[in-house]
């Protein structure tokens, strides 16, 4: 196994020692530098010096999105403000925004973990990386950019949008690597077809897709269309940005967590109790090296499970299919948009685009799934398959929905993170 960093070859015991050392230092810095952490620790009756082993972590309080909102903009910083090198914002669509801050050291750590992600996916110095994650406050664009640069790639900082130009640049500059949300990759694929270009002839060989859930169906759609290898990259602004965990070429299917910087736990989302390896629950992260804004037991709301290490000493996590707050409860039945995506990909005449629309009729919630036929599909077959999808959703998920089939291009395309659910329940029916 060819690795990027020495720590990827360390023993588990060495990794645990390093984690404890780093966690102790991080808690001490958070307590000394941030009055909010000090107040939280004091209220929970714990001091940084109570962390004598990694098992003691469970005694420390969680940090939630609400804590970040209350601390808006920079009250969770543990360093003097003039030492901040960068500020980003979390992509929350509802409520008050939250911002996150980085020192120069944090930017270097972040670049390094993203470089490790790229390397683990097979990227090498000298390759060209087309970056179509949005640049700006979102961590995707600049996070990917600095990581690719740190690895020694030639970076093409395209950002999201202007899909026609994306295709043009891929064709002209011939990058081997693309970093983009999987839903926007599908929009790029549509554009290739619209221009009558053969995307299989494109130079792309490696894709790092993340920032949103994407199914195995979506993976094979992208891999088959472009003849590239699609890898999952995970991260969140509050913890650093992209680069917290990565699907490695030598351990496909799950994501290796860069545990030397981000310590994972899985908890029961109801009780907050830590769960054993292998149990499904909510992912929680504690940063180990972050200076500007250390994060202690951050509740991500992402649902997954921890899995044993393979090859590297770091534990892995299952791909994130859902967030606890994505769950729709329709007439008492839990429904995640990703479940619909899994089923949709089984139909050859339906395009890989969908939107879940919620409406209220009387007192009942109605769900309409908007799908569209593939451009070249037989319209009768597409209609049959849309009906069949409706039946399949009822029989496998247990909720009655209406599947509405539109023409090719009728479902809104994403330019970044896809918006899967449109809630029209407050509108008059
Ligand atoms: O989305 C960081 C990122 C950028 C990750 C580019 C990967 C690639 P936020 O905007 O703060 O940060 O959103 C974080 O997005 O809690 C997950 O719910 C979701 N998410 C991120 N990566 C994945 C993934 C960036 N690979 C939130 N699979 C997280 C599923 C993901 N969900």
Boltz pocket constraint, residues with backbone or C-beta under 6 A from the ligand:
constraints:
  - pocket:
      binder: B
      contacts: [[A, 89], [A, 90], [A, 91], [A, 92], [A, 133], [A, 138], [A, 139], [A, 140], [A, 209], [A, 210], [A, 211], [A, 212], [A, 213], [A, 214], [A, 232], [A, 233], [A, 234], [A, 235], [A, 236], [A, 237], [A, 238], [A, 241], [A, 242], [A, 243], [A, 300], [A, 302], [A, 319], [A, 320], [A, 321], [A, 323]]
      max_distance: 6.0
